[in-house]
Amino acid sequence: MDDSSFWELEIVNCNTLRVFVCISATFRQKIMLRLGFRNSCNISFSRALFTESFHRLLSTQTRGKLEDKVALITGAASGIGKATATKFINNGAKVIIADIHQQLGEETAKELGPNATFITCDVTQESDVSNAVDFAISKYKQLDIMYNNAGIACRSPLSIVDLDLALFDKVMDINVRGVVAGIKHAARVMIPRGTGSILCTASITGVMGGVAQHTYSISKFAVIGIVKSLASELCRHGIRVNCISPFAIPTPFVLGEMSQMYPHVDAQKHVEIVHNVGVLKGVNCESNDIANAALFLASDNAKYISGLNLVVDGGFTSFKNLDFLAPDKVQ
Ligand SMILES: NC(=O)c1ccc[n+]([C@@H]2O[C@H](COP(=O)([O-])OP(=O)(O)OC[C@H]3O[C@@H](n4cnc5c(N)ncnc54)[C@H](O)[C@@H]3O)[C@@H](O)[C@H]2O)c1
């Protein structure tokens, strides 16, 4: 950069702040900042101070939504949970990754840095869920956000007459009982503080029938019901309870299913197959879309939203198209 260099930076989401930066010809080690507040002022900073201040400024712009918050996310070692943990940390939160998969969970926590901590947790074991919540309290003295995200897919016969009730119980244990356990123990520590945000991952398969086989679908209908039932009690304690219903996303969860259904094609093709069932042209549903929804619901931006099922499906469950034949095709 030469001496006459000049930058103008407009920080998104800030009412009036604009930062104009120029490198002064006379003071090579100084940077002149003009802050575009209503009453503009000129301030001189050393380069080091500028860098530090600028990073702090940027970080408050991009990380601020969950600053000083503590979140516990189940099933955060991969997929939607991991994307959400990443998003929460980037927004200033401390995140506890609670997952049954120890190695993957530890790797994820390491990858996400010092604001991520892993704890082994099988959501079917109430004591594990309780320990994870207590761990959050002992480490950070508070739990602001509990995201009950862990869940499993299941492949079972399509007809009710062939339903495998042992498999049904197993899926309910994780997808439903695990969610109830998470809410129960989060509420235990949130009620005394009179505040908290609880999230759960439901699914479009819990919004309309016929999108998945019965066992999984029933488990996700139950999650949406749990949210509404518990929101009715916890609102009296200042605690919000919401869920998110994602469309199909090619996470390990879905790709596992795809590889069983289409063993003759590669992983890239499996991703393509999943994306092709979406209805919204030009975009695909990704874990990051769910992380954005979770960030919104967890943050103060949603401070008056409770009992909601936020459907992230590009409109899929909102309509059916009546594909009448074009007039020229009818004789
Ligand atoms: N991917 C999709 O298309 C999709 C769509 C709708 C809803 N969902 C839901 O999203 C949630 C996350 O799924 P994903 O797609 O990120 O899958 P994923 O397989 O990438 O992640 C699920 C995580 O849950 C963990 N887990 C499984 N059983 C557990 C248990 N008993 N205790 C604790 N952790 C456990 C796994 O180790 C894994 O890390 C699930 O509840 C799933 O039902 C996924």
The ligand as a Tripos MOL2 file, in Angstrom:
@<TRIPOS>MOLECULE
LIG
   44    48     1     0     0
SMALL
NO_CHARGES

@<TRIPOS>ATOM
      1 N1        -30.0970  -33.9840    7.7560 N.am      1 LIG1
      2 C1        -31.4060  -33.8560    7.5080 C.2       1 LIG1
      3 O1        -31.8670  -33.9200    6.3510 O.2       1 LIG1
      4 C2        -32.3620  -33.5960    8.6360 C.ar      1 LIG1
      5 C3        -33.6330  -33.1240    8.3130 C.ar      1 LIG1
      6 C4        -34.5360  -32.8930    9.3410 C.ar      1 LIG1
      7 C5        -34.1540  -33.1160   10.6470 C.ar      1 LIG1
      8 N2        -32.9090  -33.5790   10.9350 N.ar      1 LIG1
      9 C6        -32.5570  -33.7800   12.3400 C.3       1 LIG1
     10 O2        -31.3970  -33.0260   12.6140 O.3       1 LIG1
     11 C7        -30.7510  -33.5700   13.7550 C.3       1 LIG1
     12 C8        -29.2790  -33.6450   13.4700 C.3       1 LIG1
     13 O3        -29.0600  -34.5360   12.4040 O.3       1 LIG1
     14 P1        -27.9140  -34.3220   11.3090 P.3       1 LIG1
     15 O4        -28.5760  -34.3240    9.9980 O.co2     1 LIG1
     16 O5        -27.0270  -33.2090   11.6750 O.co2     1 LIG1
     17 O6        -27.1840  -35.7310   11.4370 O.3       1 LIG1
     18 P2        -25.7120  -36.1580   11.9020 P.3       1 LIG1
     19 O7        -25.7170  -37.6410   11.8530 O.co2     1 LIG1
     20 O8        -24.6920  -35.4260   11.1270 O.co2     1 LIG1
     21 O9        -25.6280  -35.6690   13.4220 O.3       1 LIG1
     22 C9        -26.3150  -36.3220   14.4480 C.3       1 LIG1
     23 C10       -25.4250  -36.3240   15.6710 C.3       1 LIG1
     24 O10       -26.1630  -36.8970   16.7530 O.3       1 LIG1
     25 C11       -25.3010  -37.7510   17.4720 C.3       1 LIG1
     26 N3        -26.0930  -38.7310   18.2030 N.ar      1 LIG1
     27 C12       -26.7410  -39.8090   17.7100 C.ar      1 LIG1
     28 N4        -27.3140  -40.4830   18.7030 N.ar      1 LIG1
     29 C13       -27.0370  -39.8220   19.8530 C.ar      1 LIG1
     30 C14       -27.3530  -40.0240   21.2130 C.ar      1 LIG1
     31 N5        -28.0650  -41.0850   21.6050 N.pl3     1 LIG1
     32 N6        -26.9070  -39.1380   22.1160 N.ar      1 LIG1
     33 C15       -26.1620  -38.0800   21.7310 C.ar      1 LIG1
     34 N7        -25.8180  -37.8330   20.4750 N.ar      1 LIG1
     35 C16       -26.2590  -38.7010   19.5400 C.ar      1 LIG1
     36 C17       -24.4080  -38.3660   16.4070 C.3       1 LIG1
     37 O11       -23.1980  -38.8930   16.9500 O.3       1 LIG1
     38 C18       -24.1710  -37.1860   15.4800 C.3       1 LIG1
     39 O12       -23.0260  -36.4440   15.8480 O.3       1 LIG1
     40 C19       -31.4480  -34.8910   14.0320 C.3       1 LIG1
     41 O13       -32.3540  -34.7230   15.0930 O.3       1 LIG1
     42 C20       -32.2050  -35.1780   12.7510 C.3       1 LIG1
     43 O14       -33.3400  -35.9730   12.9960 O.3       1 LIG1
     44 C21       -31.9940  -33.8190    9.9560 C.ar      1 LIG1
@<TRIPOS>BOND
     1     1     2 1
     2     2     3 2
     3     2     4 1
     4     4     5 ar
     5     4    44 ar
     6     5     6 ar
     7     6     7 ar
     8     7     8 ar
     9     8     9 1
    10     8    44 ar
    11     9    10 1
    12     9    42 1
    13    10    11 1
    14    11    12 1
    15    11    40 1
    16    12    13 1
    17    13    14 1
    18    14    15 2
    19    14    16 1
    20    14    17 1
    21    17    18 1
    22    18    19 2
    23    18    20 1
    24    18    21 1
    25    21    22 1
    26    22    23 1
    27    23    24 1
    28    23    38 1
    29    24    25 1
    30    25    26 1
    31    25    36 1
    32    26    27 ar
    33    26    35 ar
    34    27    28 ar
    35    28    29 ar
    36    29    30 ar
    37    29    35 ar
    38    30    31 1
    39    30    32 ar
    40    32    33 ar
    41    33    34 ar
    42    34    35 ar
    43    36    37 1
    44    36    38 1
    45    38    39 1
    46    40    41 1
    47    40    42 1
    48    42    43 1
@<TRIPOS>SUBSTRUCTURE
     1 LIG1         1 GROUP 0 **** ****
